[in-house]
Amino acid sequence: MAEKKQPYNYAARKSALKKELENGTFHRFYLVCGEEDYLRHQDGKWLADQLLGSGDPTMNRTLFTGKDFTADDVIGIAETMPFFADRRVVVLEETYLLEKAKADTDKLVDYMRSDAYPDSTKLVFVQKKVENRNGRLYRTLSSDAGSILECPVQSEETIRTWVLHQIRERGFSVENRAMALFLDCTGTDMLNVKNELEKLMSYCEGTGKITLADVKAVTTPKVTDRIYDMIEAITRCESQKALAIYADLLELNEAPARILWNLTRQYNELLCVQEMAGRGLPPRDIAAALKLNPWVVSNRLLPVARQSGNERLRRSLELCARTDMRYKSGKISDRTAVETLIVTCAAKEGAS
């Protein structure tokens, strides 16, 4: 029987990479990738700084982004000896190189694999999505000459631990209800969590504690969370509450068309969740299949899906599609179209 593959552990991988660098073990190439923007940007910068060491970054670090360069440009920089430093660092951030295979990519890979490649040069690729994991470049990065650090979206519990650590480091205590509401408002996007936490701690400076009232006063709920709230109100046939949430989103400068898009997307998610749950799939498997946070599936989507039922969800999704067609054809304004959709979906006769 084949050995079961262990789930990827970001913290353990980062710790191992840190120890390698501290011990002076350097690979030729590095890849920092994954969906969590905050970790990817932070780790890309951290890794480049560690590799550079005491070297002057203005003379020994080069950044390539996008598509406005060639393999020859990278090779030319890579062949340049570091200036009064041990290493030269070349960062390739969100470039075309890890997309579909191209002749230019192959030229760079040939150079990376050749004896001409200098040990003093370190290539650091920073990429949100790796489109071509079967390509020669990715295989080179995952070889013994390379090292990969993946930055996936973190779990609710990991985010909670991270936030608590930062709060306590700043000398604050926090109420349990305040922490729960804060995480509910911010979600698991770490950059958003970081920004909202800085705002909250600045607001509470000098008090020594963070209360539920503080979170309510300062923290801005995510648009997706407000859409969840709207759908929950619609499911309970509370049209006035749903319209009030809609008005709040408009005040936050969310366009009606964007709100309609979010409603359509989340109704589609709810329908998928309902059908998978009906087949007996547990919440964690549903979350993995839909690439959603398990906490969101268990605590937000499943309760609404079960309360709504398959037929009502299908009807609401069809109404979203019709509404989109109506306002795009000019028969009704986008704002009125979404208001009408909310009232229609929330109508008690529509719940049958």
C-alpha positions as a Markdown table, in Angstrom:
| # | Residue | x | y | z |
|---|---|---|---|---|
| 1 | Met | 0.0 | 0.0 | 0.0 |
| 2 | Ala | 1.3 | 3.4 | -1.0 |
| 3 | Glu | 2.3 | 5.7 | 1.9 |
| 4 | Lys | -0.4 | 8.4 | 2.5 |
| 5 | Lys | 0.9 | 11.9 | 1.6 |
| 6 | Gln | 1.0 | 14.3 | 4.5 |
| 7 | Pro | -0.7 | 17.6 | 4.1 |
| 8 | Tyr | 1.6 | 20.6 | 3.3 |
| 9 | Asn | 2.7 | 22.4 | 6.5 |
| 10 | Tyr | 3.7 | 26.0 | 5.7 |
| 11 | Ala | 5.1 | 26.7 | 9.1 |
| 12 | Ala | 7.3 | 23.6 | 9.1 |
| 13 | Arg | 8.5 | 24.3 | 5.6 |
| 14 | Lys | 9.3 | 28.0 | 6.5 |
| 15 | Ser | 11.1 | 26.9 | 9.6 |
| 16 | Ala | 13.2 | 24.3 | 7.7 |
| 17 | Leu | 14.1 | 26.9 | 5.1 |
| 18 | Lys | 15.1 | 29.4 | 7.8 |
| 19 | Lys | 17.4 | 26.8 | 9.4 |
| 20 | Glu | 19.1 | 26.1 | 6.0 |
| 21 | Leu | 19.9 | 29.8 | 5.5 |
| 22 | Glu | 21.1 | 30.2 | 9.1 |
| 23 | Asn | 23.4 | 27.2 | 8.6 |
| 24 | Gly | 24.8 | 28.7 | 5.3 |
| 25 | Thr | 23.1 | 26.1 | 3.1 |
| 26 | Phe | 22.0 | 27.9 | -0.1 |
| 27 | His | 20.3 | 26.6 | -3.2 |
| 28 | Arg | 20.8 | 28.1 | -6.6 |
| 29 | Phe | 17.1 | 28.8 | -7.2 |
| 30 | Tyr | 14.0 | 29.5 | -5.1 |
| 31 | Leu | 10.3 | 29.7 | -5.7 |
| 32 | Val | 7.8 | 31.4 | -3.4 |
| 33 | Cys | 4.3 | 30.7 | -4.6 |
| 34 | Gly | 0.7 | 30.4 | -3.4 |
| 35 | Glu | -2.7 | 32.1 | -2.9 |
| 36 | Glu | -2.0 | 34.0 | 0.3 |
| 37 | Asp | -0.8 | 37.4 | -1.0 |
| 38 | Tyr | 0.5 | 38.7 | 2.4 |
| 39 | Leu | 2.7 | 35.6 | 3.1 |
| 40 | Arg | 3.9 | 35.5 | -0.5 |
| 41 | His | 5.0 | 39.1 | -0.6 |
| 42 | Gln | 6.5 | 39.0 | 2.9 |
| 43 | Asp | 8.4 | 35.7 | 2.3 |
| 44 | Gly | 9.7 | 36.8 | -1.1 |
| 45 | Lys | 11.2 | 39.9 | 0.4 |
| 46 | Trp | 12.5 | 38.0 | 3.5 |
| 47 | Leu | 14.1 | 35.4 | 1.3 |
| 48 | Ala | 15.8 | 37.9 | -1.0 |
| 49 | Asp | 17.1 | 39.8 | 2.1 |
| 50 | Gln | 18.5 | 36.6 | 3.7 |
| 51 | Leu | 20.2 | 35.6 | 0.5 |
| 52 | Leu | 21.7 | 39.1 | 0.0 |
| 53 | Gly | 23.1 | 39.2 | 3.5 |
| 54 | Ser | 25.3 | 42.3 | 4.1 |
| 55 | Gly | 25.5 | 43.0 | 0.3 |
| 56 | Asp | 24.4 | 46.4 | -1.0 |
| 57 | Pro | 20.9 | 45.8 | -2.4 |
| 58 | Thr | 21.3 | 48.7 | -4.9 |
| 59 | Met | 24.2 | 47.0 | -6.5 |
| 60 | Asn | 23.4 | 43.3 | -6.0 |
| 61 | Arg | 19.7 | 42.9 | -6.2 |
| 62 | Thr | 17.7 | 43.1 | -9.5 |
| 63 | Leu | 13.9 | 42.8 | -10.0 |
| 64 | Phe | 12.1 | 41.6 | -13.1 |
| 65 | Thr | 8.3 | 41.7 | -13.3 |
| 66 | Gly | 5.6 | 41.0 | -15.9 |
| 67 | Lys | 6.7 | 40.4 | -19.5 |
| 68 | Asp | 8.9 | 43.4 | -20.4 |
| 69 | Phe | 12.2 | 41.5 | -20.4 |
| 70 | Thr | 13.8 | 38.5 | -22.0 |
| 71 | Ala | 15.8 | 35.4 | -20.9 |
| 72 | Asp | 18.9 | 37.2 | -22.2 |
| 73 | Asp | 18.3 | 40.1 | -19.8 |
| 74 | Val | 18.1 | 37.7 | -16.9 |
| 75 | Ile | 21.2 | 35.8 | -18.0 |
| 76 | Gly | 23.2 | 39.0 | -18.5 |
| 77 | Ile | 22.5 | 40.0 | -14.9 |
| 78 | Ala | 23.0 | 36.5 | -13.5 |
| 79 | Glu | 26.5 | 36.4 | -15.1 |
| 80 | Thr | 27.6 | 39.6 | -13.4 |
| 81 | Met | 29.7 | 39.0 | -10.4 |
| 82 | Pro | 28.4 | 40.5 | -7.1 |
| 83 | Phe | 29.8 | 43.8 | -6.1 |
| 84 | Phe | 31.7 | 43.5 | -2.8 |
| 85 | Ala | 29.3 | 40.8 | -1.7 |
| 86 | Asp | 29.1 | 37.0 | -1.6 |
| 87 | Arg | 25.9 | 36.8 | -3.6 |
| 88 | Arg | 23.9 | 38.5 | -6.3 |
| 89 | Val | 20.1 | 38.1 | -6.0 |
| 90 | Val | 17.7 | 38.2 | -9.0 |
| 91 | Val | 14.0 | 38.4 | -8.1 |
| 92 | Leu | 11.5 | 37.4 | -10.8 |
| 93 | Glu | 8.0 | 38.5 | -9.6 |
| 94 | Glu | 4.8 | 37.5 | -11.3 |
| 95 | Thr | 6.5 | 36.9 | -14.7 |
| 96 | Tyr | 5.6 | 35.0 | -17.8 |
| 97 | Leu | 8.3 | 32.3 | -17.1 |
| 98 | Leu | 6.1 | 29.9 | -15.1 |
| 99 | Glu | 3.2 | 30.1 | -17.5 |
| 100 | Lys | 2.9 | 28.0 | -20.6 |
| 101 | Ala | 6.2 | 26.7 | -22.0 |
| 102 | Lys | 8.0 | 29.2 | -24.3 |
| 103 | Ala | 11.2 | 29.1 | -26.2 |
| 104 | Asp | 12.5 | 32.0 | -24.0 |
| 105 | Thr | 11.8 | 30.1 | -20.9 |
| 106 | Asp | 13.7 | 27.1 | -22.3 |
| 107 | Lys | 16.7 | 29.3 | -23.0 |
| 108 | Leu | 16.8 | 30.4 | -19.4 |
| 109 | Val | 16.4 | 26.8 | -18.1 |
| 110 | Asp | 19.2 | 25.6 | -20.3 |
| 111 | Tyr | 21.4 | 28.3 | -18.7 |
| 112 | Met | 20.2 | 27.5 | -15.2 |
| 113 | Arg | 21.2 | 23.8 | -15.7 |
| 114 | Ser | 24.5 | 24.5 | -17.4 |
| 115 | Asp | 28.0 | 24.6 | -15.9 |
| 116 | Ala | 28.2 | 28.3 | -16.8 |
| 117 | Tyr | 25.7 | 29.2 | -14.1 |
| 118 | Pro | 27.6 | 30.9 | -11.3 |
| 119 | Asp | 27.0 | 29.7 | -7.7 |
| 120 | Ser | 27.2 | 33.4 | -6.5 |
| 121 | Thr | 23.8 | 34.2 | -8.2 |
| 122 | Lys | 20.5 | 33.2 | -6.6 |
| 123 | Leu | 17.3 | 33.4 | -8.6 |
| 124 | Val | 14.1 | 34.0 | -6.6 |
| 125 | Phe | 10.8 | 33.4 | -8.4 |
| 126 | Val | 7.7 | 34.9 | -6.6 |
| 127 | Gln | 4.5 | 33.8 | -8.3 |
| 128 | Lys | 0.9 | 33.6 | -7.1 |
| 129 | Lys | -0.1 | 30.8 | -9.5 |
| 130 | Val | 2.2 | 28.3 | -11.2 |
| 131 | Glu | 0.4 | 27.5 | -14.5 |
| 132 | Asn | 2.8 | 24.9 | -15.8 |
| 133 | Arg | 4.0 | 22.5 | -13.1 |
| 134 | Asn | 5.0 | 20.0 | -15.7 |
| 135 | Gly | 7.3 | 22.4 | -17.4 |
| 136 | Arg | 11.1 | 22.3 | -17.4 |
| 137 | Leu | 11.4 | 25.5 | -15.3 |
| 138 | Tyr | 9.2 | 24.1 | -12.4 |
| 139 | Arg | 11.0 | 20.8 | -12.5 |
| 140 | Thr | 14.3 | 22.6 | -12.2 |
| 141 | Leu | 13.0 | 24.7 | -9.3 |
| 142 | Ser | 11.8 | 21.5 | -7.5 |
| 143 | Ser | 15.1 | 19.7 | -8.1 |
| 144 | Asp | 18.0 | 19.5 | -5.6 |
| 145 | Ala | 19.3 | 22.8 | -7.0 |
| 146 | Gly | 16.1 | 24.5 | -6.1 |
| 147 | Ser | 13.8 | 25.1 | -3.1 |
| 148 | Ile | 10.1 | 25.8 | -3.0 |
| 149 | Leu | 8.1 | 27.6 | -0.3 |
| 150 | Glu | 4.3 | 27.5 | -0.8 |
| 151 | Cys | 2.1 | 30.1 | 0.8 |
| 152 | Pro | -1.5 | 28.7 | 0.9 |
| 153 | Val | -4.5 | 30.4 | 2.4 |
| 154 | Gln | -4.3 | 29.9 | 6.2 |
| 155 | Ser | -6.9 | 28.2 | 8.4 |
| 156 | Glu | -9.2 | 30.2 | 10.7 |
| 157 | Glu | -7.3 | 28.8 | 13.7 |
| 158 | Thr | -3.9 | 29.8 | 12.3 |
| 159 | Ile | -5.1 | 33.3 | 11.6 |
| 160 | Arg | -6.6 | 33.5 | 15.2 |
| 161 | Thr | -3.2 | 32.4 | 16.7 |
| 162 | Trp | -1.4 | 34.9 | 14.5 |
| 163 | Val | -3.7 | 37.8 | 15.5 |
| 164 | Leu | -3.6 | 36.9 | 19.2 |
| 165 | His | 0.2 | 36.9 | 19.1 |
| 166 | Gln | 0.3 | 40.4 | 17.6 |
| 167 | Ile | -2.3 | 41.8 | 20.0 |
| 168 | Arg | -0.4 | 40.4 | 23.0 |
| 169 | Glu | 2.9 | 41.6 | 21.6 |
| 170 | Arg | 1.5 | 45.2 | 21.6 |
| 171 | Gly | 0.4 | 44.8 | 25.2 |
| 172 | Phe | -3.3 | 44.4 | 24.7 |
| 173 | Ser | -5.8 | 41.9 | 26.0 |
| 174 | Val | -8.9 | 41.1 | 23.9 |
| 175 | Glu | -12.4 | 39.8 | 24.8 |
| 176 | Asn | -13.3 | 36.5 | 23.3 |
| 177 | Arg | -16.5 | 37.9 | 21.6 |
| 178 | Ala | -14.4 | 40.8 | 20.2 |
| 179 | Met | -11.9 | 38.4 | 18.7 |
| 180 | Ala | -14.7 | 36.3 | 17.2 |
| 181 | Leu | -16.4 | 39.3 | 15.6 |
| 182 | Phe | -13.1 | 40.7 | 14.4 |
| 183 | Leu | -12.3 | 37.5 | 12.5 |
| 184 | Asp | -15.8 | 37.2 | 11.2 |
| 185 | Cys | -15.5 | 40.7 | 9.7 |
| 186 | Thr | -12.0 | 40.4 | 8.3 |
| 187 | Gly | -12.1 | 36.8 | 7.0 |
| 188 | Thr | -8.8 | 35.0 | 6.3 |
| 189 | Asp | -7.1 | 37.3 | 3.9 |
| 190 | Met | -4.0 | 38.1 | 5.9 |
| 191 | Leu | -3.3 | 41.4 | 4.3 |
| 192 | Asn | -6.8 | 42.6 | 5.1 |
| 193 | Val | -6.5 | 41.1 | 8.6 |
| 194 | Lys | -3.2 | 42.9 | 9.1 |
| 195 | Asn | -4.5 | 46.3 | 8.0 |
| 196 | Glu | -7.7 | 46.0 | 10.0 |
| 197 | Leu | -5.8 | 44.9 | 13.1 |
| 198 | Glu | -3.4 | 47.9 | 12.8 |
| 199 | Lys | -6.4 | 50.2 | 12.6 |
| 200 | Leu | -8.1 | 48.6 | 15.6 |
| 201 | Met | -4.9 | 48.6 | 17.8 |
| 202 | Ser | -4.3 | 52.3 | 17.0 |
| 203 | Tyr | -7.9 | 53.1 | 17.9 |
| 204 | Cys | -7.4 | 51.3 | 21.3 |
| 205 | Glu | -4.0 | 52.7 | 22.0 |
| 206 | Gly | -3.6 | 53.6 | 25.7 |
| 207 | Thr | -6.6 | 51.5 | 26.9 |
| 208 | Gly | -4.7 | 48.2 | 27.2 |
| 209 | Lys | -7.7 | 46.1 | 25.9 |
| 210 | Ile | -9.8 | 45.5 | 22.9 |
| 211 | Thr | -13.6 | 45.2 | 23.4 |
| 212 | Leu | -16.5 | 44.2 | 21.4 |
| 213 | Ala | -17.6 | 47.8 | 21.1 |
| 214 | Asp | -14.1 | 48.7 | 19.7 |
| 215 | Val | -14.4 | 46.1 | 17.0 |
| 216 | Lys | -17.9 | 47.3 | 16.0 |
| 217 | Ala | -16.7 | 50.9 | 15.9 |
| 218 | Val | -13.6 | 50.4 | 13.8 |
| 219 | Thr | -13.5 | 47.1 | 11.8 |
| 220 | Thr | -14.9 | 47.2 | 8.3 |
| 221 | Pro | -16.7 | 44.0 | 7.3 |
| 222 | Lys | -15.6 | 42.3 | 4.1 |
| 223 | Val | -17.9 | 42.7 | 1.1 |
| 224 | Thr | -18.3 | 39.0 | 0.8 |
| 225 | Asp | -19.3 | 38.7 | 4.5 |
| 226 | Arg | -22.0 | 41.4 | 4.0 |
| 227 | Ile | -23.2 | 39.4 | 1.0 |
| 228 | Tyr | -23.5 | 36.4 | 3.2 |
| 229 | Asp | -25.5 | 38.5 | 5.7 |
| 230 | Met | -27.7 | 39.7 | 2.9 |
| 231 | Ile | -28.4 | 36.2 | 1.7 |
| 232 | Glu | -29.1 | 35.0 | 5.3 |
| 233 | Ala | -31.7 | 37.8 | 5.6 |
| 234 | Ile | -33.2 | 36.9 | 2.2 |
| 235 | Thr | -33.4 | 33.3 | 3.4 |
| 236 | Arg | -35.4 | 34.4 | 6.5 |
| 237 | Cys | -37.6 | 36.5 | 4.3 |
| 238 | Glu | -36.3 | 39.7 | 6.0 |
| 239 | Ser | -36.4 | 42.0 | 2.9 |
| 240 | Gln | -36.0 | 45.2 | 4.8 |
| 241 | Lys | -32.8 | 43.9 | 6.5 |
| 242 | Ala | -31.4 | 42.7 | 3.2 |
| 243 | Leu | -32.1 | 46.1 | 1.6 |
| 244 | Ala | -30.4 | 47.8 | 4.5 |
| 245 | Ile | -27.3 | 45.7 | 3.9 |
| 246 | Tyr | -27.5 | 46.6 | 0.2 |
| 247 | Ala | -27.7 | 50.3 | 1.1 |
| 248 | Asp | -24.6 | 49.8 | 3.3 |
| 249 | Leu | -22.7 | 48.3 | 0.4 |
| 250 | Leu | -23.6 | 51.2 | -1.8 |
| 251 | Glu | -22.3 | 53.6 | 0.9 |
| 252 | Leu | -19.0 | 51.7 | 0.7 |
| 253 | Asn | -19.0 | 52.5 | -3.0 |
| 254 | Glu | -19.7 | 49.0 | -4.1 |
| 255 | Ala | -21.3 | 49.1 | -7.6 |
| 256 | Pro | -24.7 | 47.4 | -8.0 |
| 257 | Ala | -23.3 | 45.3 | -10.8 |
| 258 | Arg | -20.5 | 44.1 | -8.5 |
| 259 | Ile | -23.0 | 43.3 | -5.8 |
| 260 | Leu | -25.1 | 41.3 | -8.3 |
| 261 | Trp | -22.0 | 39.4 | -9.4 |
| 262 | Asn | -21.2 | 38.5 | -5.8 |
| 263 | Leu | -24.8 | 37.4 | -5.1 |
| 264 | Thr | -24.8 | 35.2 | -8.2 |
| 265 | Arg | -21.4 | 33.7 | -7.2 |
| 266 | Gln | -22.5 | 33.0 | -3.7 |
| 267 | Tyr | -25.9 | 31.5 | -4.7 |
| 268 | Asn | -23.9 | 29.2 | -7.0 |
| 269 | Glu | -21.6 | 28.2 | -4.1 |
| 270 | Leu | -24.6 | 27.6 | -1.9 |
| 271 | Leu | -26.2 | 25.3 | -4.5 |
| 272 | Cys | -22.9 | 23.4 | -4.9 |
| 273 | Val | -22.6 | 23.0 | -1.1 |
| 274 | Gln | -26.2 | 21.9 | -0.8 |
| 275 | Glu | -25.8 | 19.2 | -3.5 |
| 276 | Met | -22.5 | 17.9 | -2.1 |
| 277 | Ala | -23.9 | 17.8 | 1.4 |
| 278 | Gly | -26.9 | 15.9 | 0.1 |
| 279 | Arg | -24.4 | 13.3 | -1.2 |
| 280 | Gly | -23.0 | 12.9 | 2.3 |
| 281 | Leu | -19.7 | 14.8 | 1.8 |
| 282 | Pro | -18.3 | 16.3 | 5.1 |
| 283 | Pro | -17.7 | 20.1 | 5.2 |
| 284 | Arg | -13.9 | 19.7 | 4.9 |
| 285 | Asp | -14.2 | 17.7 | 1.7 |
| 286 | Ile | -16.8 | 20.3 | 0.3 |
| 287 | Ala | -14.4 | 23.1 | 1.2 |
| 288 | Ala | -11.5 | 21.3 | -0.6 |
| 289 | Ala | -13.6 | 20.7 | -3.7 |
| 290 | Leu | -14.8 | 24.3 | -4.0 |
| 291 | Lys | -11.4 | 25.8 | -2.8 |
| 292 | Leu | -13.2 | 27.5 | 0.1 |
| 293 | Asn | -12.2 | 28.0 | 3.8 |
| 294 | Pro | -13.6 | 25.1 | 5.8 |
| 295 | Trp | -14.8 | 27.5 | 8.5 |
| 296 | Val | -16.9 | 29.4 | 6.0 |
| 297 | Val | -18.4 | 26.3 | 4.6 |
| 298 | Ser | -19.4 | 24.9 | 8.1 |
| 299 | Asn | -20.5 | 28.2 | 9.7 |
| 300 | Arg | -21.9 | 30.3 | 6.9 |
| 301 | Leu | -22.7 | 28.3 | 3.8 |
| 302 | Leu | -24.1 | 25.0 | 5.1 |
| 303 | Pro | -26.7 | 26.5 | 7.5 |
| 304 | Val | -28.1 | 28.8 | 4.8 |
| 305 | Ala | -28.0 | 26.1 | 2.2 |
| 306 | Arg | -30.0 | 23.7 | 4.4 |
| 307 | Gln | -32.5 | 26.4 | 5.4 |
| 308 | Ser | -33.0 | 27.5 | 1.8 |
| 309 | Gly | -33.3 | 24.1 | 0.1 |
| 310 | Asn | -32.3 | 23.0 | -3.4 |
| 311 | Glu | -35.3 | 24.4 | -5.3 |
| 312 | Arg | -35.2 | 27.8 | -3.7 |
| 313 | Leu | -31.5 | 28.2 | -4.3 |
| 314 | Arg | -32.0 | 27.2 | -8.0 |
| 315 | Arg | -34.8 | 29.7 | -8.3 |
| 316 | Ser | -32.7 | 32.5 | -6.8 |
| 317 | Leu | -29.8 | 31.7 | -9.1 |
| 318 | Glu | -32.1 | 31.9 | -12.1 |
| 319 | Leu | -33.5 | 35.2 | -10.9 |
| 320 | Cys | -29.9 | 36.5 | -10.6 |
| 321 | Ala | -29.3 | 35.6 | -14.3 |
| 322 | Arg | -32.5 | 37.2 | -15.4 |
| 323 | Thr | -31.7 | 40.4 | -13.5 |
| 324 | Asp | -28.3 | 40.5 | -15.1 |
| 325 | Met | -29.9 | 40.3 | -18.5 |
| 326 | Arg | -32.5 | 42.9 | -17.7 |
| 327 | Tyr | -30.2 | 45.7 | -16.6 |
| 328 | Lys | -27.6 | 44.9 | -19.3 |
| 329 | Ser | -30.3 | 45.2 | -22.0 |
| 330 | Gly | -31.2 | 48.7 | -20.6 |
| 331 | Lys | -34.7 | 47.7 | -19.5 |
| 332 | Ile | -34.0 | 48.8 | -15.9 |
| 333 | Ser | -31.3 | 50.6 | -14.0 |
| 334 | Asp | -28.7 | 48.4 | -12.2 |
| 335 | Arg | -29.6 | 49.8 | -8.8 |
| 336 | Thr | -33.3 | 49.2 | -9.2 |
| 337 | Ala | -32.6 | 45.7 | -10.7 |
| 338 | Val | -30.7 | 44.5 | -7.6 |
| 339 | Glu | -33.3 | 46.0 | -5.3 |
| 340 | Thr | -36.1 | 44.2 | -7.1 |
| 341 | Leu | -34.1 | 41.0 | -7.0 |
| 342 | Ile | -33.6 | 41.2 | -3.3 |
| 343 | Val | -37.3 | 41.8 | -2.6 |
| 344 | Thr | -38.4 | 39.0 | -5.0 |
| 345 | Cys | -36.0 | 36.4 | -3.5 |
| 346 | Ala | -37.0 | 37.4 | 0.0 |
| 347 | Ala | -40.7 | 37.2 | -0.7 |
| 348 | Lys | -42.4 | 34.5 | 1.4 |
| 349 | Glu | -44.2 | 33.0 | -1.6 |
| 350 | Gly | -40.7 | 32.7 | -3.2 |
| 351 | Ala | -39.6 | 30.6 | -0.3 |
| 352 | Ser | -41.9 | 27.7 | -1.0 |
